[in-house]
């Protein structure tokens, strides 16, 4: 990846001695799959994750797999290359966990309820790209716990819309973190409603984790939430 020092993170393949490079026979795909593959390759090129190679020794086909959401997941057929490489000593589950950590988005959220209204502060750290910050004032009255849930739900919606599949959420609300993680029971009707909505969004993800974030470490999201809730010019509906 451009801008990333290979001394910090790199991956190399060990090829067994005597294996000859293989160029796979071109696999023809339908127009829909071709368009999806072209779009994904364009994104990866623009992000600097891959680069064009004119003189390949190993060449593998891309394979398009449709997800339940209707979107396409682009995979690579590494069958021949796998045969040429010694077996990994790292369990596949551990490899999957490592990949998910590298591809995870971090979502820091906070909600605020004041006499002037309520709002949310969001700090989103994508796996690739620049940090995003949002200060959102709600046009309705909300308690502090409701504002915390609204912030989490809004943050999840933004991340999912932006293409996130693995999310690590951080909140300084011990109640919200406890309910979402299953440690606490949501007893009030409004809390159960918010929890159900949150779980519906989580089901759209490949992986999701939520952690309690001390307020002293959640200053950015807290400041954004306070700024939003105290902003003038938008009266909340009673």
N, C-alpha and C positions, 0 to 999 in steps of 0.2 A: 504494500500500500504506500502511495506517495506520502512523504512527510514522516513516515514511521521508520525509526532507526532499526535495521535488521538485527542489531545487537540486543535490542529490547525484545523483539518477538519475530520469530521466523519459523518456517516449517520446511523440512527437507525430506525427500523420499529416498530410501536406500533401494537401489535396483540390484537384483541378484545378478551376479557375474554370468555372462553368456547369453542373457536375454536380448533379443533384437527388438528395436523399436517397432511398434505396430501402428499403422494408420487404419482406423476402422472404416469400413465401407459406409459411405454416406447414407444416413437414414432419412428418408423423405417423410415430411410431416404435412399436415393440412394447413391451410392458410391461417386459421385461428392460432394454431400452435406456433407457426413461423412468426406471426406478428407479436405474440407474447414473448418469444425468445429474443427477437430483435429489440423490443422495448427494454427487457431486463439487461441485455448486453450493453445497451446504450447507457443505462443507469450506472452499471459497474465501471464502464470506461470513463464516464464523466466524474465519478467519485474517485478514480485513480486506483481502484482495487485490482483491476486487470489491465493488461496492455496488449495491443495487437502484435501478433508474431507471424511473420511472413514465411519463415522457413522452419516448419515444425518437424520434429522427429516422432514424438508421440502425438497422436490426434484422436480425441474421443468425441463422440456425439453428445449433444445435450438432449435431455429427456424431459418433456413437459408433463407434469402430473397435476390434475385439477383438484384443488382443495374443496372442502365442504362449503366454504364461503363463495365458491365460484371463481376465485382468483387462481392464477397458475403458479405452481412452484417449479422452478427450473433446477433440474438435477443434471449430473454428468455421469455418463456410463463409463465407470472406471474398471470394468470387468478385466480387460487385458492388463491394465496397469497393476491392479490388485494381485494378479497372478505373478507378476514380476517382482513384487515387493515381499520381503519377509513379513511374517505375521507380527502385528503390533503386540507389545507386551503390556500395553495399557488397556484395561477393560473397556469395551465399547460404551458402557454406561458412563464411565468417567470421561471419555472423549466427548460424549454428547453433552454432559454437564459443563465441560470446559468451553465448548462452542457456544452454549446458551449464555454463559457468563460474558463471553466476548461480544455477543450480539445483543445483550440486554440493554434496554432503555432504562434510565433512572428517572423516576417521577417523584418530585418533592412537592407536597401539597400542604396547604394550611387554609383554614376558614376563619372568618372573623364576623362577629355580630356586635354592632354598637347601636347607640341611639339614632345614628344617622342612616342605618341600614346594615346590610350584610354583603359579604363578598368573598372572593377566593383569590388566593395567590398560588401560582403554579410555576415551578422551575423544572424544565424538561431537558434532560441530557441524552440526546439520541446516541445510538451506537456509532453513527457516522454523521458528521455535520455539526453545526453550531448550536450552542445552548439557546433554548427558547424560554422567555419569561412572559407571564400573563398576569394582569391584575383585572379581575372581572367583578363588577358590581351587579348584584342580583336585583331584579325589579320586584321582589317580593320579600316579605318579612320571614326571617328564619332564626332559629335558636343557634347557639354556637355549635352544638353537635350536628344540627342539620346543615349548617354552613360547611362544616368539616366534610360531611358526606358529599355535599354538592361539589366541593373542590375535587375530591377524589374521583367522582363520576365524570366530571368535566375533563379532568386530566387524562383519564383512561380513554375517553371518547376521542380526544385530540391525538393521543399516541396511536390508537388503533387506526384512525383515519389517515395518519401519516405513515402507516405501514409497519408499526411495531408488532412483533410476535412474542417477545420475551420482555417482561416489565418487572423492575424492582421498584415498588412504591414505598415512600417514606413519609410518615406523618407524625406530628408531635401529639396527636390525640390517642391516648392509651385506650380509650373506649372504642374508637373506630377500628384501630389496629386489632384489638382483642376480638371484636365481633367478626371482622372480615376473616381473621385467621382461625376462628372457631373456638377461641379460648373463652370468650364471653358470650352469653346469650342475649339476643335482642328481644327485650320484653315489650317495649312500647310499639304500638302499631306503626308509627311513622319511622321508627328505627328499622323495623322488619321490612318495610317497604323500600327504604334506602338500601338495606343489605341485599335484598332480592335483586334490585336493579344493578348493584355492584357485581353480584355473582353472574348475572346474565352477560355482562361485559367481559368478565374474567374468562368465561367459557369460550370466548372468541380467540383467546390467546393460546400459544403453545405452552408457555410457562408464566407463572405469576407468583411473586413473593411480596410480602408487605412487612415492613419493619417499623418499630417505634423509633422516632427520631427526636432526641431531646430538643426542646425549644431553643436552647442556646446554640444548637447546630443547624437550626432551621430558620435562620434569621432572614434569608432572602425571601422565602415564601411567606414568612410572617409579615415582613414589611410590605410586600405586595398586597396581601390580604387586608391589612389595616388601611393601606392607601385606598383600596377599592371600596371598603365598607364605609369609609368616612368621606368619600367623594361626593361633591354636591352636583346638583343638576338632574338627578334622577330619583324621584320619590318612590319608595317601595309601596306596592299595593297592600292595603290592609287586609 
